[in-house]
Amino acid sequence: METISLLLNEALTPYLVHLEGHDSAGNRQLVVSTASGAPVLQRSVNQSQFEDLRSFTDVVDGLHRDILVAEGRLEPCMIAALRSAAQAPRFAVPSV
């Protein structure tokens, strides 16, 4: 588990990540804080998400997004707009 903590701290620099114990469902509490120790966000993450690279990447991406929202650098409505734009059909421009 130390390796996962190191990877999370590296991926979320300059923030500090602390993993806390398991609950009965196999979830761990993940706390992201500033360098001064002020908590930015807290999430419950299932242990299995740390064992698969794709799931681990999703966790880190989600934490990046949640940090941006918590700091006010990204509005939740912008996330919805970006997702909508990404799913919209694209039209090909015919070449002449």
N, CA, C and O of each residue as an XYZ file, in Angstrom:
384
protein
N       0.819     -1.183      0.000
C       0.000      0.000      0.000
C       0.867      1.251      0.000
O       0.412      2.318     -0.413
N       2.086      1.136      0.450
C       2.995      2.286      0.427
C       3.234      2.760     -0.997
O       3.324      3.962     -1.249
N       3.339      1.809     -1.935
C       3.560      2.155     -3.334
C       2.399      2.977     -3.873
O       2.612      3.942     -4.607
N       1.187      2.610     -3.519
C       0.014      3.347     -3.983
C       0.028      4.756     -3.409
O      -0.279      5.712     -4.122
N       0.372      4.903     -2.156
C       0.464      6.229     -1.552
C       1.509      7.081     -2.267
O       1.285      8.265     -2.520
N       2.642      6.480     -2.588
C       3.687      7.216     -3.303
C       3.207      7.646     -4.686
O       3.439      8.782     -5.100
N       2.540      6.740     -5.400
C       2.027      7.063     -6.735
C       0.986      8.181     -6.674
O       0.997      9.095     -7.499
N       0.092      8.099     -5.695
C      -0.931      9.137     -5.551
C      -0.302     10.486     -5.219
O      -0.688     11.511     -5.782
N       0.655     10.486     -4.317
C       1.316     11.748     -3.959
C       2.061     12.332     -5.145
O       2.064     13.547     -5.338
N       2.692     11.479     -5.940
C       3.403     11.961     -7.126
C       2.433     12.514     -8.163
O       2.689     13.556     -8.767
N       1.312     11.811     -8.367
C       0.339     12.219     -9.381
C      -0.386     13.509     -8.996
O      -0.808     14.268     -9.869
N      -0.530     13.757     -7.701
C      -1.315     14.907     -7.257
C      -0.470     16.019     -6.640
O      -0.997     16.885     -5.942
N       0.825     16.000     -6.892
C       1.707     17.057     -6.403
C       1.154     18.400     -6.853
O       0.787     18.516     -8.022
N       1.071     19.385     -6.039
C       1.697     19.644     -4.751
C       0.852     19.215     -3.554
O       1.197     19.538     -2.418
N      -0.239     18.500     -3.780
C      -1.097     18.061     -2.691
C      -0.529     16.814     -2.037
O       0.258     16.080     -2.634
N      -0.946     16.590     -0.791
C      -0.545     15.394     -0.059
C      -1.745     14.467      0.037
O      -2.870     14.910      0.268
N      -1.493     13.169     -0.143
C      -2.568     12.180     -0.107
C      -2.310     11.231      1.045
O      -1.203     10.721      1.218
N      -3.354     11.005      1.833
C      -3.258     10.066      2.949
C      -4.333      9.004      2.767
O      -5.503      9.326      2.558
N      -3.938      7.744      2.848
C      -4.884      6.638      2.805
C      -5.097      6.143      4.223
O      -4.142      5.902      4.961
N      -6.358      5.995      4.592
C      -6.680      5.519      5.924
C      -7.282      4.128      5.828
O      -7.576      3.661      4.728
N      -7.470      3.463      6.945
C      -7.877      2.058      7.044
C      -9.071      1.624      6.225
O      -9.781      2.441      5.638
N      -9.277      0.311      6.200
C     -10.376     -0.329      5.477
C     -11.650     -0.302      6.317
O     -11.602     -0.349      7.546
N     -12.785     -0.227      5.633
C     -14.046     -0.447      6.330
C     -14.522     -1.862      6.003
O     -13.806     -2.607      5.335
N     -15.690     -2.238      6.451
C     -16.178     -3.611      6.264
C     -16.444     -3.957      4.799
O     -16.471     -5.133      4.436
N     -16.640     -2.938      3.953
C     -16.908     -3.173      2.525
C     -15.635     -3.162      1.693
O     -15.706     -3.307      0.473
N     -14.462     -2.991      2.321
C     -13.203     -2.962      1.585
C     -12.848     -1.604      1.022
O     -11.995     -1.494      0.143
N     -13.504     -0.560      1.529
C     -13.214      0.796      1.078
C     -12.166      1.430      1.971
O     -12.077      1.127      3.160
N     -11.373      2.314      1.384
C     -10.379      3.078      2.144
C     -10.717      4.547      2.036
O     -11.195      5.011      1.000
N     -10.469      5.273      3.097
C     -10.665      6.716      3.082
C      -9.415      7.361      2.507
O      -8.302      7.105      2.967
N      -9.608      8.191      1.506
C      -8.517      8.889      0.849
C      -8.716     10.372      1.125
O      -9.762     10.932      0.799
N      -7.720     11.006      1.722
C      -7.806     12.420      2.068
C      -6.717     13.162      1.301
O      -5.539     12.812      1.376
N      -7.126     14.190      0.564
C      -6.187     15.044     -0.163
C      -6.120     16.361      0.598
O      -7.147     16.971      0.893
N      -4.899     16.796      0.913
C      -4.732     18.042      1.662
C      -3.633     18.895      1.040
O      -2.832     18.419      0.235
N      -3.616     20.154      1.428
C      -2.572     21.060      0.961
C      -1.282     20.762      1.715
O      -1.278     19.986      2.671
N      -0.198     21.377      1.285
C       1.093     21.188      1.949
C       1.040     21.643      3.402
O       1.794     21.136      4.233
N       0.163     22.592      3.722
C       0.029     23.067      5.101
C      -0.873     22.171      5.940
O      -1.021     22.389      7.142
N      -1.482     21.152      5.305
C      -2.308     20.192      6.038
C      -3.795     20.450      5.990
O      -4.570     19.687      6.567
N      -4.217     21.509      5.314
C      -5.643     21.809      5.200
C      -6.302     20.822      4.227
O      -5.860     20.702      3.084
N      -7.346     20.120      4.662
C      -7.990     19.156      3.775
C      -8.683     19.844      2.594
O      -9.348     20.868      2.754
N      -8.510     19.255      1.407
C      -9.145     19.775      0.198
C     -10.358     18.924     -0.145
O     -11.418     19.449     -0.486
N     -10.198     17.601     -0.052
C     -11.308     16.686     -0.298
C     -11.044     15.341      0.351
O      -9.909     14.990      0.676
N     -12.124     14.601      0.530
C     -12.044     13.264      1.111
C     -12.959     12.359      0.303
O     -14.089     12.731     -0.014
N     -12.474     11.178     -0.028
C     -13.241     10.222     -0.808
C     -13.102      8.822     -0.217
O     -12.088      8.488      0.395
N     -14.120      8.028     -0.410
C     -14.071      6.615     -0.066
C     -13.811      5.866     -1.369
O     -14.582      5.983     -2.321
N     -12.726      5.099     -1.407
C     -12.326      4.409     -2.630
C     -12.204      2.926     -2.331
O     -11.585      2.535     -1.341
N     -12.793      2.103     -3.180
C     -12.702      0.661     -2.989
C     -11.291      0.180     -3.269
O     -10.654      0.624     -4.225
N     -10.809     -0.718     -2.446
C      -9.454     -1.248     -2.561
C      -9.179     -1.815     -3.955
O      -8.057     -1.714     -4.450
N     -10.186     -2.406     -4.588
C      -9.995     -3.014     -5.916
C      -9.602     -1.989     -6.968
O      -8.985     -2.347     -7.971
N      -9.948     -0.713     -6.761
C      -9.600      0.324     -7.727
C      -8.107      0.641     -7.722
O      -7.606      1.273     -8.652
N      -7.402      0.213     -6.696
C      -5.963      0.415     -6.632
C      -5.203     -0.747     -7.258
O      -3.991     -0.660     -7.456
N      -5.900     -1.828     -7.571
C      -5.243     -3.037     -8.063
C      -5.244     -3.157     -9.575
O      -4.527     -3.989    -10.131
N      -6.037     -2.340    -10.247
C      -6.144     -2.367    -11.701
C      -5.682     -1.009    -12.240
O      -6.151      0.031    -11.777
N      -4.777     -1.015    -13.202
C      -4.200      0.228    -13.713
C      -5.256      1.172    -14.275
O      -5.204      2.377    -14.032
N      -6.203      0.635    -15.018
C      -7.239      1.482    -15.613
C      -8.108      2.122    -14.525
O      -8.427      3.309    -14.603
N      -8.486      1.348    -13.525
C      -9.289      1.880    -12.421
C      -8.500      2.901    -11.613
O      -9.040      3.924    -11.193
N      -7.223      2.618    -11.400
C      -6.365      3.542    -10.660
C      -6.251      4.868    -11.404
O      -6.294      5.935    -10.791
N      -6.105      4.798    -12.724
C      -6.041      6.003    -13.551
C      -7.345      6.792    -13.442
O      -7.321      8.020    -13.366
N      -8.482      6.092    -13.435
C      -9.777      6.759    -13.277
C      -9.875      7.474    -11.934
O     -10.415      8.577    -11.849
N      -9.351      6.839    -10.885
C      -9.365      7.454     -9.555
C      -8.555      8.748     -9.583
O      -9.018      9.781     -9.100
N      -7.353      8.695    -10.143
C      -6.486      9.878    -10.190
C      -7.129     10.979    -11.034
O      -7.111     12.145    -10.640
N      -7.699     10.625    -12.193
C      -8.371     11.623    -13.035
C      -9.538     12.270    -12.290
O      -9.732     13.483    -12.361
N     -10.305     11.458    -11.583
C     -11.425     11.979    -10.806
C     -10.968     12.906     -9.690
O     -11.605     13.923     -9.416
N      -9.867     12.551     -9.050
C      -9.330     13.404     -7.993
C      -8.841     14.739     -8.548
O      -9.051     15.784     -7.933
N      -8.189     14.704     -9.714
C      -7.753     15.943    -10.368
C      -8.962     16.849    -10.627
O      -8.929     18.041    -10.321
N     -10.007     16.285    -11.183
C     -11.222     17.043    -11.483
C     -11.841     17.588    -10.195
O     -12.216     18.759    -10.137
N     -11.950     16.749     -9.166
C     -12.563     17.172     -7.910
C     -11.754     18.268     -7.221
O     -12.327     19.146     -6.576
N     -10.448     18.226     -7.349
C      -9.597     19.286     -6.786
C      -9.874     20.604     -7.501
O      -9.997     21.648     -6.860
N      -9.973     20.558     -8.831
C     -10.270     21.771     -9.597
C     -11.615     22.364     -9.182
O     -11.746     23.581     -9.049
N     -12.609     21.509     -8.978
C     -13.927     21.973     -8.556
C     -13.853     22.537     -7.135
O     -14.408     23.602     -6.861
N     -13.168     21.826     -6.229
C     -13.064     22.271     -4.834
C     -12.362     23.616     -4.722
O     -12.694     24.418     -3.849
N     -11.402     23.868     -5.594
C     -10.672     25.140     -5.574
C     -11.382     26.243     -6.349
O     -10.930     27.388     -6.342
N     -12.480     25.918     -7.015
C     -13.214     26.916     -7.775
C     -12.616     27.201     -9.138
O     -12.974     28.192     -9.774
N     -11.701     26.338     -9.601
C     -11.088     26.570    -10.914
C     -11.873     25.907    -12.032
O     -11.572     26.113    -13.208
N     -12.873     25.115    -11.680
C     -13.708     24.450    -12.677
C     -15.103     24.319    -12.093
O     -15.274     23.815    -10.984
N     -16.084     24.769    -12.832
C     -17.473     24.687    -12.388
C     -18.058     23.342    -12.818
O     -17.781     22.882    -13.926
N     -18.862     22.703    -11.964
C     -19.484     21.433    -12.348
C     -20.284     21.515    -13.640
O     -20.355     20.534    -14.381
N     -20.893     22.673    -13.926
C     -21.653     22.806    -15.169
C     -20.733     22.750    -16.387
O     -21.158     22.323    -17.461
N     -19.477     23.176    -16.231
C     -18.520     23.093    -17.335
C     -18.169     21.640    -17.630
O     -17.964     21.276    -18.788
N     -18.100     20.817    -16.606
C     -17.833     19.394    -16.799
C     -18.941     18.787    -17.646
O     -18.672     18.047    -18.593
N     -20.187     19.101    -17.303
C     -21.323     18.587    -18.072
C     -21.287     19.089    -19.510
O     -21.574     18.329    -20.434
N     -20.942     20.344    -19.711
C     -20.873     20.904    -21.070
C     -19.770     20.233    -21.877
O     -19.964     19.928    -23.054
N     -18.615     20.001    -21.259
C     -17.517     19.343    -21.965
C     -17.875     17.911    -22.346
O     -17.552     17.455    -23.443
N     -18.542     17.209    -21.441
C     -18.970     15.836    -21.745
C     -19.976     15.827    -22.878
O     -19.911     14.978    -23.766
N     -20.901     16.762    -22.850
C     -21.917     16.845    -23.892
C     -21.274     17.127    -25.249
O     -21.642     16.520    -26.255
N     -20.323     18.041    -25.270
C     -19.640     18.380    -26.523
C     -18.836     17.201    -27.047
O     -18.746     17.000    -28.258
N     -18.256     16.428    -26.155
C     -17.457     15.270    -26.574
C     -18.337     14.170    -27.158
O     -17.882     13.387    -27.991
N     -19.598     14.107    -26.724
C     -20.497     13.060    -27.202
C     -21.305     13.477    -28.425
O     -21.958     12.639    -29.047
N     -21.269     14.738    -28.772
C     -22.034     15.234    -29.915
C     -21.468     14.647    -31.208
O     -20.254     14.492    -31.338
N     -22.338     14.322    -32.161
C     -21.838     13.778    -33.423
C     -21.004     14.804    -34.172
O     -21.317     15.994    -34.173
N     -19.974     14.348    -34.788
C     -19.098     15.231    -35.548
C     -19.429     15.066    -37.031
O     -19.705     13.965    -37.507
N     -19.396     16.162    -37.723
C     -19.700     16.142    -39.138
C     -18.404     16.271    -39.917
O     -17.559     17.116    -39.620
N     -18.266     15.423    -40.912
C     -17.080     15.467    -41.762
C     -17.249     16.545    -42.814
O     -18.327     16.717    -43.383
N     -16.189     17.254    -43.057
C     -16.188     18.265    -44.105
C     -15.639     17.580    -45.356
O     -14.528     17.051    -45.341
N     -16.430     17.591    -46.448
C     -15.959     16.926    -47.662
C     -14.732     17.631    -48.224
O     -14.661     18.859    -48.262
N     -13.799     16.850    -48.645
C     -12.595     17.435    -49.257
C     -12.885     17.749    -50.710
O     -13.613     17.023    -51.386
N     -12.312     18.827    -51.174
C     -12.578     19.281    -52.543
C     -11.386     18.977    -53.399
O     -11.392     19.275    -54.593
